[in-house]
Amino acid sequence: MRSTTRNKSIDEFVKEKFKSLKTNDKRYPFKVRYINLKPRNKSLSNTMIILNHSKDCFELSKKNKKSKDFYIEVQFNGLYQPSKQIESEVWKILSKMIKRFKAYSVDIACDFDDNLAVSKAREYEHANRFKKLKIDGEIHAYKTSIYVNSPKSKYYNLKRVLIYDKYEKQTYYHKEKLKPEFTRWKRLELRFRLKNKFLDCIESDVNEAFDFMQDYLRMIGIWHFNIEVILEQTKYLNNPRWAKVFKPYALAS
């Protein structure tokens, strides 16, 4: 395991991505380390992130009456990125992890084209969309993202809803050159809190995610919903011997 300060790109990503998980306990200081699953990798994809003394770890320790340093959080990020190649080795390692340890939460996302900008100026319009789906929660905008924290809805295990401008993020934050047809690229990301082991409950949670995504996309006039990628990912997790590389297709030549 390496300190993130040894990799400038990953260190910048981590400071931005995990600032909401940071704790200020002097006895148990927040610490982030990483393991590269791809040589010379400079992104959170193909990387295993290890967090010590995060807010979720403290919360879980308190709930189960354990010491603050009892739990360690391990994250696999960016398991499907059309602008990055995801190595098959990631699935092989992740498959072993979820079969041995309990998954705390999982993010399930879908990509789509949309003309409505994701910004503070458009926060009210996005809030109205969520209200139409009877999603109530703490809605706020941050840069090119709209968050719904602690949502209350018919989707029973839903912990957070996030919609953001994926084109903006990849182009200006990650400095990637994308094909022109991706300029309206948005991503809807749902976070579910899992009660049991991942493979024991993923089918019901995936169905909950599909219901939400289909309701959202139909509301904005999108009727085609492709689930091939998530079915392939689930297959890899069940049997990593089938795992193949996910190759990028969004980058401009």
C-alpha positions as CSV (number, residue, x, y, z in Angstrom):
1,M,0.0,0.0,0.0
2,R,1.2,3.5,-0.9
3,S,0.5,6.9,0.4
4,T,-1.6,8.9,-2.1
5,T,1.0,11.7,-1.8
6,R,3.3,9.5,-3.9
7,N,1.0,10.0,-6.9
8,K,0.1,13.6,-7.7
9,S,-2.9,12.7,-9.9
10,I,-4.4,10.3,-7.4
11,D,-3.7,12.5,-4.5
12,E,-5.6,15.4,-6.1
13,F,-8.6,13.1,-6.9
14,V,-8.6,11.7,-3.3
15,K,-8.6,15.1,-1.6
16,E,-11.6,16.2,-3.6
17,K,-13.5,12.9,-3.7
18,F,-13.1,11.9,0.0
19,K,-13.2,15.2,1.8
20,S,-16.8,14.5,3.0
21,L,-15.5,11.3,4.6
22,K,-12.6,13.0,6.5
23,T,-12.6,12.9,10.3
24,N,-10.7,15.1,12.7
25,D,-10.0,12.7,15.5
26,K,-6.4,13.3,16.8
27,R,-6.1,9.8,18.2
28,Y,-7.4,8.1,15.1
29,P,-6.4,10.4,12.2
30,F,-8.0,10.0,8.8
31,K,-5.7,8.2,6.4
32,V,-6.0,7.2,2.7
33,R,-3.7,4.8,0.9
34,Y,-3.9,3.0,-2.4
35,I,-2.8,0.0,-4.4
36,N,-2.4,0.3,-8.1
37,L,-3.9,-2.7,-10.0
38,K,-2.5,-1.4,-13.3
39,P,1.1,-0.3,-13.7
40,R,1.7,3.4,-13.9
41,N,-2.0,4.1,-13.4
42,K,-3.0,7.7,-12.6
43,S,-6.7,7.5,-11.9
44,L,-9.1,6.1,-9.3
45,S,-10.1,3.5,-11.9
46,N,-7.9,0.3,-11.6
47,T,-7.0,1.4,-8.1
48,M,-8.0,-0.1,-4.7
49,I,-8.4,2.7,-2.1
50,I,-8.0,1.9,1.6
51,L,-9.4,4.4,4.1
52,N,-8.6,4.3,7.8
53,H,-10.8,6.2,10.3
54,S,-13.4,7.5,7.9
55,K,-16.8,8.7,9.0
56,D,-18.5,5.5,7.8
57,C,-16.0,3.4,9.8
58,F,-16.6,5.5,12.9
59,E,-20.4,5.2,12.4
60,L,-20.2,1.4,12.0
61,S,-17.9,1.1,15.0
62,K,-20.3,3.0,17.2
63,K,-23.3,1.0,15.9
64,N,-21.6,-2.3,16.7
65,K,-19.9,-1.2,19.9
66,K,-16.4,-1.6,18.6
67,S,-13.3,0.6,19.0
68,K,-13.0,3.4,16.5
69,D,-10.1,1.7,14.6
70,F,-11.9,-1.7,14.3
71,Y,-13.0,-1.2,10.7
72,I,-11.2,-0.4,7.5
73,E,-13.0,0.9,4.4
74,V,-11.9,-0.4,1.0
75,Q,-13.2,1.2,-2.2
76,F,-13.2,0.3,-5.8
77,N,-14.1,3.3,-7.9
78,G,-14.8,3.8,-11.6
79,L,-15.7,0.2,-12.5
80,Y,-17.2,1.4,-15.8
81,Q,-15.7,4.4,-17.5
82,P,-16.2,4.8,-21.3
83,S,-13.1,7.0,-21.4
84,K,-10.8,4.6,-19.4
85,Q,-9.7,1.0,-19.8
86,I,-10.8,-1.1,-16.9
87,E,-8.5,-4.1,-16.5
88,S,-9.8,-7.6,-15.9
89,E,-7.6,-8.0,-12.9
90,V,-9.8,-5.5,-11.1
91,W,-12.8,-7.8,-11.3
92,K,-10.8,-10.8,-10.1
93,I,-9.7,-9.0,-7.0
94,L,-13.0,-7.4,-6.3
95,S,-14.8,-10.8,-6.7
96,K,-12.6,-12.3,-4.0
97,M,-13.2,-9.3,-1.7
98,I,-17.0,-9.3,-1.9
99,K,-17.1,-13.1,-1.3
100,R,-15.0,-12.8,1.8
101,F,-16.1,-9.4,3.3
102,K,-19.4,-7.5,3.7
103,A,-20.0,-4.7,1.2
104,Y,-21.1,-1.6,3.0
105,S,-22.6,0.2,0.0
106,V,-22.7,0.1,-3.7
107,D,-23.1,2.8,-6.4
108,I,-25.1,1.9,-9.5
109,A,-25.1,4.4,-12.4
110,C,-26.5,5.0,-15.9
111,D,-25.3,7.4,-18.6
112,F,-27.6,9.4,-20.8
113,D,-27.8,12.6,-23.0
114,D,-29.6,15.6,-21.6
115,N,-29.7,19.3,-22.6
116,L,-30.5,20.4,-19.0
117,A,-27.3,21.7,-17.5
118,V,-26.2,20.5,-14.1
119,S,-25.4,23.6,-12.1
120,K,-26.5,25.8,-9.2
121,A,-28.6,27.9,-11.6
122,R,-30.6,24.8,-12.7
123,E,-30.9,23.3,-9.2
124,Y,-34.6,24.2,-9.0
125,E,-35.4,22.4,-12.3
126,H,-33.5,19.2,-11.1
127,A,-35.3,19.4,-7.8
128,N,-38.7,19.4,-9.6
129,R,-37.7,16.3,-11.5
130,F,-37.0,14.5,-8.2
131,K,-40.2,15.7,-6.7
132,K,-42.1,14.2,-9.7
133,L,-40.6,10.9,-8.7
134,K,-41.6,11.5,-5.1
135,I,-37.9,11.8,-4.0
136,D,-37.6,14.0,-0.9
137,G,-34.2,14.8,0.7
138,E,-31.5,17.3,1.2
139,I,-30.9,18.7,-2.3
140,H,-27.9,20.9,-3.1
141,A,-25.7,21.8,-6.0
142,Y,-21.9,21.7,-6.0
143,K,-20.1,22.8,-9.2
144,T,-21.6,20.6,-11.9
145,S,-23.3,18.1,-9.6
146,I,-26.7,17.9,-7.9
147,Y,-26.9,15.8,-4.7
148,V,-30.0,14.4,-2.9
149,N,-28.7,13.2,0.5
150,S,-30.7,11.0,2.8
151,P,-33.5,10.7,0.3
152,K,-36.9,9.4,1.4
153,S,-38.7,7.4,-1.2
154,K,-40.3,4.1,-2.2
155,Y,-36.8,2.8,-3.1
156,Y,-36.2,1.3,0.2
157,N,-32.4,1.1,0.5
158,L,-31.5,4.3,-1.4
159,K,-28.9,6.3,0.5
160,R,-28.0,9.0,-2.0
161,V,-28.8,10.3,-5.4
162,L,-26.3,12.1,-7.6
163,I,-26.6,13.6,-11.1
164,Y,-23.6,15.3,-12.7
165,D,-22.2,16.5,-16.0
166,K,-19.9,13.7,-17.0
167,Y,-18.6,15.5,-20.1
168,E,-17.6,18.5,-18.0
169,K,-15.9,16.4,-15.4
170,Q,-13.9,14.3,-17.8
171,T,-13.0,17.2,-20.0
172,Y,-12.1,19.9,-17.5
173,Y,-11.3,18.0,-14.3
174,H,-9.6,14.9,-15.8
175,K,-8.3,16.7,-18.9
176,E,-9.5,14.1,-21.3
177,K,-10.4,14.9,-25.0
178,L,-13.8,13.3,-25.7
179,K,-15.6,12.8,-29.0
180,P,-18.0,15.6,-29.9
181,E,-21.1,13.4,-29.6
182,F,-20.5,13.2,-25.8
183,T,-21.0,16.9,-25.1
184,R,-24.5,16.2,-23.5
185,W,-23.2,13.3,-21.4
186,K,-24.8,13.1,-18.0
187,R,-24.6,10.4,-15.3
188,L,-27.2,9.4,-12.7
189,E,-25.7,7.7,-9.8
190,L,-27.5,5.9,-7.0
191,R,-25.9,4.8,-3.7
192,F,-27.5,1.8,-1.9
193,R,-26.7,0.7,1.6
194,L,-26.4,-3.1,1.8
195,K,-27.5,-5.1,4.7
196,N,-26.0,-8.5,3.7
197,K,-23.2,-9.8,1.6
198,F,-23.1,-8.2,-1.9
199,L,-24.0,-11.3,-3.9
200,D,-26.8,-12.2,-1.5
201,C,-28.7,-9.0,-2.0
202,I,-27.4,-7.4,-5.2
203,E,-30.3,-8.8,-7.3
204,S,-33.0,-7.0,-5.3
205,D,-30.9,-3.8,-5.0
206,V,-30.2,-3.8,-8.8
207,N,-33.9,-4.1,-9.5
208,E,-34.5,-1.2,-7.2
209,A,-31.9,0.8,-9.1
210,F,-33.4,-0.2,-12.5
211,D,-36.8,0.9,-11.3
212,F,-35.5,4.3,-10.3
213,M,-33.4,4.8,-13.5
214,Q,-36.3,3.8,-15.8
215,D,-38.7,6.1,-14.0
216,Y,-36.2,9.0,-14.3
217,L,-35.3,8.4,-17.9
218,R,-38.9,8.0,-19.0
219,M,-39.8,11.2,-17.3
220,I,-37.3,13.1,-19.5
221,G,-38.3,11.3,-22.6
222,I,-35.7,8.5,-22.9
223,W,-37.2,5.1,-23.4
224,H,-34.2,2.9,-24.3
225,F,-32.5,1.5,-21.2
226,N,-29.5,-0.8,-21.8
227,I,-28.6,-3.1,-18.9
228,E,-26.0,-5.2,-20.7
229,V,-23.0,-3.7,-18.9
230,I,-24.3,-4.2,-15.4
231,L,-25.3,-7.8,-16.3
232,E,-21.8,-8.4,-17.6
233,Q,-20.3,-6.9,-14.4
234,T,-22.4,-9.1,-12.2
235,K,-21.3,-12.1,-14.2
236,Y,-17.6,-11.2,-13.7
237,L,-18.2,-10.9,-9.9
238,N,-19.8,-14.3,-9.8
239,N,-17.2,-16.0,-11.9
240,P,-14.0,-13.8,-12.4
241,R,-12.6,-16.4,-14.9
242,W,-14.9,-14.8,-17.4
243,A,-13.7,-11.3,-16.7
244,K,-12.5,-9.3,-19.7
245,V,-11.0,-5.8,-20.2
246,F,-13.5,-2.9,-20.6
247,K,-12.1,-0.9,-23.4
248,P,-12.6,2.9,-23.7
249,Y,-14.7,4.3,-26.6
250,A,-15.4,7.9,-25.7
251,L,-12.0,9.3,-26.3
252,A,-11.3,11.4,-29.4
253,S,-8.5,10.1,-31.6
